[in-house]
Amino acid sequence: MDISVWFITGASSGFGFEIAKVALARSHKVIATARNTTKLARLADLGATVIPLDVTAPESTIRAALAEAHGLHGQLTHVVNSAGYVLDGAVEECTADEVAAMYATNVLGTHKVTRAAAPYLRAQGAGVVANFGSLGSWELGPFGVDVCVVEPGYFRTGFLNAGARLHAEERLGAYRDGPAAEKMADLDRSNDNQAGDPVKAAEVIVDVLTRSGMAEGRAIPLRLVLGTDCLATVRQKCKDTVALLDEWQAVSASTDFVV
């Protein structure tokens, strides 16, 4: 494809904003979306096309936004699902409604946007979908569409600031101490002190998704871990998982039919 055309959700802040800036700086086309388009003014000034989009909207609204975006340049090469927020609180403190609202944005929003974009990507036989978090997919591979799950550590994106990070309304005394409280305190301490530089991360993400720069000649990975903290955490998780498999191998293997 002659030009790169990016469709980015949650582009008003954080990784979505930084990725949009990098793509625009490289003379790519960018369709930036967010619930509040006034927050996209800076990207519009840089040349982005702005479309209002709430990823929790009905699928018909999502499809209309993708159709509008596709019609601008006749193609979409990169779909970046970066809309999302943090809900902190212990399981007992977070209501089902609070979790459902977060799920509607972070998970179902990603699903709806990807589903609406898939027909265009499949028809053109190429494209990239980038998600943030732990949601991935292999099913578009046969159609020439790559899917990459970006897994960042702690970055100074404003993701932990008020408005992006919501708190469970109910706070229980039983959780004032312990792992849940310590985790929330850790988030408070790390806010605006994170080791990760979102500008550098955006450059790397665009390199990887366009197979250029640092990723020249390399295939787009299914998962892209960013940040030394995340690298260490994932590496330790892998070691722990292998150790757990080894420890319980006999039990795990005892459940097959006898042949």
Buried (B, 14 or more C-beta within 10 A) or exposed (E): EEEBBBBBBBBBBBBBBBBBBBBBEBEBBBBBBBBEBEBBEEBBEBBBBBBBBBBBBEEEBBBBBBEEBBEBBEBBBBBBBBBBBBBBBBEEBBEEEBBEBBBBBBBBBBBBBBEBBBEBBBEBEBBBBBBBBEBEBEEBEEBEBBBBBBBBBBBBBBBBEEEBBBBBEEBEEEBEEEEBBEEBEEBEEBBEEBEBBBEEBBBBBBBBBBBBEEBEEEEBEEEBBBBEBBEEBBEEEEEEEEEEEEEEEEEEEEEEEEE
